[in-house]
Amino acid sequence: MRVPDSLIPLIEQGVIQEVIRPVMSGKEAEVFLVWSEGERCIAKVYKDVQSRSFKHRSQYTEGRQTRNSRDQRAMSRRSRHGRREEEQAWRATEVDVLERLQHTGVPVPRLYAFLEGVLVMELICNDDGEPAPRLADVNLYQEEAEEIFFILLRAVQRMLCAGVVHGDLSDFNILLTRQGPVIIDFPQAVDPAHNRNARRLLVRDVRNLSSFLARYVPNLRRTKYGEEMWDLYERGELQPDTKLTGKVRRKQGAVDLDALMAEIASANAEDRRKREALGLPPRRPARQPRIREEEPAPEPAEEKTGGQKKRRRRRRKPASGGGQQASGGQTGRSSGGSSADSQASGGGSSSGSRPASGSGQRRRRRRRRRKPSEKSGGGSSDRS
């Protein structure tokens, strides 16, 4: 097996004695089974930025600070040095989180070493000594699924009390052993005190767990443990052993408008005093909102029965062999015999007659376009 270039420095330093085989490749890193310090361990090699498929990374890095102010400015400007430091900070976040959660009762792997951007940690294995399967790869009974859910829920609660929100918790980031589930993958973890997306990420983590395990325990679909957990955290009432109910009490009550208007007036007065002390003119008064009076609804318009212009009906074209006769101001279609045009031109009968000439066709078209008033009062002008 070809040894990855990232593991060569650790082999040269004696941290890793042997690379046994690759275990898994995810969207964030590649995991190898290695031999280190006389036991089998896991070496996590992070992928380059170009090879990752982790989306919306900015919502996880919000609020992260570094001790070096120069590096912090470079990261804010997105310079080459800043991107390199941001990548190092992304990898170091998982190390900091694992160290913080080691003694909080959260089931996470033990950390052994972090060198050259490679994380060496405990191998989570099953009864056969092989790497433990993911939660997504196993089938559960209803009692087992319910027990696993509440174990993970307590773990999420303890992480929040320790100032950690996983941010990408799902059935793919949980390993299942006989002792219980183990949570892995923390490079995207956020601090709820400095990240404005922490509530949404926490609610999504809990919802991912309940949605997956609801296929075994359908009652979990109607619970709201994430919202309840964050509500208690905001009020400072969340403890690692706080019992959750899965229900959220919605705030109900009328708004005190008098107190609100008094607060606005106090803020305006404070602003005027500051402007007078600085010698600035007072602000222009705010425009008062106009209250539009409701206009009466318009009465429904009556249907017009008379005076409407009737649509002209399209006149049908005469038959190809027939002519028009004008008698008593009315036009009609001849029932037999020769047409007026054939009589004027000396043509024969309608049966077996020669086709009408071009001038005859033009006269017929002009005759059809005439108005009824021009055709009244006798026969056609061609026949006269």
Secondary structure as UniProt FT lines:
FT   HELIX           5..7
FT   HELIX           8..12
FT   TURN            13..14
FT   STRAND          18..25
FT   STRAND          29..36
FT   TURN            37..38
FT   STRAND          39..46
FT   HELIX           49..51
FT   HELIX           58..61
FT   TURN            62..63
FT   HELIX           69..77
FT   HELIX           80..101
FT   TURN            102..105
FT   STRAND          111..115
FT   TURN            116..117
FT   STRAND          118..122
FT   TURN            127..128
FT   HELIX           135..137
FT   HELIX           142..161
FT   TURN            162..163
FT   TURN            171..172
FT   STRAND          174..177
FT   TURN            178..179
FT   STRAND          180..183
FT   TURN            187..188
FT   TURN            192..194
FT   TURN            196..197
FT   HELIX           198..213
FT   TURN            214..216
FT   HELIX           218..222
FT   HELIX           225..234
FT   TURN            235..236
FT   TURN            240..241
FT   HELIX           257..277
FT   TURN            278..279
FT   STRAND          324..327
FT   TURN            328..329
FT   STRAND          330..333
FT   HELIX           340..344
FT   TURN            345..346
FT   TURN            351..352
FT   HELIX           358..369
FT   HELIX           372..375
FT   TURN            381..383
//
